[in-house]
Amino acid sequence: MLLHSNIIGEGHPFIILHGFLGMGDNWKTLAKQFSGLGFELHLVDQRNHGRSFHDTEFNYEVLASDLLNYCQHHDLKDCIPVSYTHLTLPTKRIV
């Protein structure tokens, strides 16, 4: 399954991962500012958060796999990841 996201702007890909109990939309104000600087912001809802799918399996391995699948689906190469709190550890596994 593919993670839900809100994509704002055009340019160099930039992924923002929300923190615990958050969702990608929490970063909309910042994303709009960064999109004006030539970035394509991907505000991703991780599994069991926001509008993404919900599943009983929830650990760092599946979060990393979800994010890698998302990046491959959107053909994101050389993207900039920004993350917040422990739910962002998956970025370390794919960067």
DRENZALUM-724150 format. One record per residue: residue number from 1; x, y, z of N, C-alpha, C in turn. Coordinates in pm, whole numbers. Layout:
N
SITE   i    n_u    n_v    n_w   ca_u   ca_v   ca_w    c_u    c_v    c_w
SITE NUM      X      Y      Z      X      Y      Z      X      Y      Z
...
//
This chain:
95
SITE   i    n_u    n_v    n_w   ca_u   ca_v   ca_w    c_u    c_v    c_w
SITE   1     84   -118      0      0      0      0     89    125      0
SITE   2     37    229    -57    114    354    -70     71    454     38
SITE   3    169    519     96    142    622    196     72    741    132
SITE   4    -18    802    207    -84    924    161     13   1040    175
SITE   5      4   1135     82     87   1255     92     16   1373     29
SITE   6     63   1488     62     22   1613     -1    149   1668    -64
SITE   7    149   1688   -195    267   1736   -266    245   1883   -302
SITE   8    339   1967   -258    326   2111   -277    451   2162   -349
SITE   9    429   2236   -457    539   2300   -529    604   2212   -633
SITE  10    705   2268   -697    781   2198   -801    928   2227   -779
SITE  11   1011   2130   -815   1155   2149   -801   1221   2029   -738
SITE  12   1327   2054   -662   1403   1947   -598   1316   1881   -491
SITE  13   1308   1746   -491   1220   1678   -394   1268   1692   -250
SITE  14   1174   1715   -162   1198   1742    -21   1087   1670     55
SITE  15   1122   1572    137   1023   1493    212   1023   1536    357
SITE  16    904   1565    409    891   1598    551    808   1489    617
SITE  17    866   1428    721    796   1326    800    753   1387    933
SITE  18    628   1370    965    573   1422   1090    623   1341   1210
SITE  19    595   1393   1327    630   1324   1451    515   1239   1502
SITE  20    534   1186   1620    436   1099   1685    301   1170   1696
SITE  21    196   1099   1660     58   1148   1662     32   1262   1563
SITE  22    125   1287   1474    109   1395   1378     60   1345   1243
SITE  23     67   1435   1148     35   1404   1009    104   1507    921
SITE  24    119   1475    794    191   1564    704    136   1704    698
SITE  25      5   1718    710    -57   1851    701     -8   1947    810
SITE  26     50   1893    917    104   1979   1023    213   2070    970
SITE  27    272   2033    856    386   2107    800    349   2193    679
SITE  28    219   2211    654    174   2284    534    227   2427    525
SITE  29    227   2499    633    272   2639    630    419   2647    589
SITE  30    502   2565    650    644   2562    614    663   2516    470
SITE  31    586   2415    429    598   2362    293    567   2469    189
SITE  32    467   2549    213    433   2656    118    548   2756    104
SITE  33    615   2784    214    730   2876    209    846   2814    132
SITE  34    875   2687    159    986   2619     91    957   2596    -57
SITE  35    829   2578    -92    796   2556   -234    831   2680   -316
SITE  36    825   2796   -254    862   2919   -323   1012   2931   -347
SITE  37   1089   2842   -286   1235   2842   -303   1281   2736   -402
SITE  38   1186   2676   -474   1222   2577   -576   1225   2433   -528
SITE  39   1142   2401   -430   1135   2264   -381    997   2205   -406
SITE  40    994   2074   -425    870   1997   -431    857   1924   -298
SITE  41    768   1973   -212    753   1921    -77    656   1804    -75
SITE  42    698   1695    -15    614   1577      4    583   1568    152
SITE  43    459   1600    188    414   1592    327    349   1456    344
SITE  44    423   1363    398    383   1223    402    316   1189    535
SITE  45    204   1117    527    142   1058    646    196    916    659
SITE  46    263    886    768    313    751    788    198    657    822
SITE  47    221    528    807    114    431    836     58    454    976
SITE  48    -71    429    989   -145    448   1114   -154    595   1157
SITE  49   -131    686   1064   -140    830   1092   -212    900    977
SITE  50   -281   1007   1010   -345   1089    907   -434   1008    814
SITE  51   -416   1028    684   -499    962    584   -432    839    522
SITE  52   -318    798    576   -255    675    526   -327    553    583
SITE  53   -295    440    525   -357    313    566   -320    279    711
SITE  54   -405    199    772   -380    153    908   -356      3    906
SITE  55   -262    -41    987   -221   -181    988   -176   -218   1129
SITE  56   -191   -345   1164   -147   -389   1297      4   -395   1308
SITE  57     72   -414   1195    218   -418   1196    272   -275   1200
SITE  58    355   -247   1299    405   -111   1317    540   -118   1386
SITE  59    646   -103   1307    782   -101   1362    871    -24   1264
SITE  60    994      0   1304   1082     82   1220   1112     19   1085
SITE  61   1117   -113   1080   1144   -180    952   1032   -155    852
SITE  62    906   -170    894    796   -148    800    781      1    766
SITE  63    811     89    862    807    232    832    911    268    725
SITE  64   1030    210    738   1135    234    638   1094    177    503
SITE  65   1035     59    503    989     -4    379    879     80    313
SITE  66    786    130    393    679    217    341    738    341    273
SITE  67    836    402    339    897    524    286    976    496    158
SITE  68   1048    385    156   1122    347     36   1026    322    -80
SITE  69    916    251    -53    814    225   -155    757    357   -208
SITE  70    731    451   -118    680    583   -157    779    654   -250
SITE  71    906    653   -211   1009    721   -292   1022    656   -430
SITE  72   1015    525   -435   1025    455   -564    903    483   -650
SITE  73    785    483   -589    662    510   -664    664    649   -728
SITE  74    717    747   -655    722    884   -705    854    917   -775
SITE  75    937    815   -794   1067    830   -861   1149    943   -798
SITE  76   1153    943   -666   1227   1046   -593   1372   1000   -574
SITE  77   1461   1075   -635   1604   1047   -622   1671   1171   -568
SITE  78   1770   1153   -486   1845   1265   -430   1753   1364   -358
SITE  79   1658   1309   -282   1565   1396   -212   1622   1436    -76
SITE  80   1568   1542    -22   1609   1592    108   1505   1546    210
SITE  81   1546   1462    308   1451   1421    411   1462   1511    535
SITE  82   1348   1549    589   1344   1622    716   1246   1546    804
SITE  83   1286   1522    927   1202   1440   1013   1204   1493   1156
SITE  84   1105   1446   1232   1086   1494   1368   1044   1379   1459
SITE  85   1105   1361   1570   1084   1261   1675   1120   1119   1632
SITE  86   1090   1023   1718   1133    885   1695   1068    820   1574
SITE  87    954    866   1529    891    806   1411    970    835   1285
SITE  88   1071    916   1296   1150    952   1178   1274    866   1163
SITE  89   1298    773   1253   1414    685   1241   1418    609   1108
SITE  90   1303    583   1043   1310    516    912   1392    590    808
SITE  91   1400    722    819   1481    795    719   1627    754    729
SITE  92   1674    722    847   1813    680    863   1838    545    795
SITE  93   1734    466    780   1750    333    722   1751    336    569
SITE  94   1699    443    510   1696    447    363   1785    554    302
SITE  95   1837    644    383   1920    753    332   2061    703    310
//
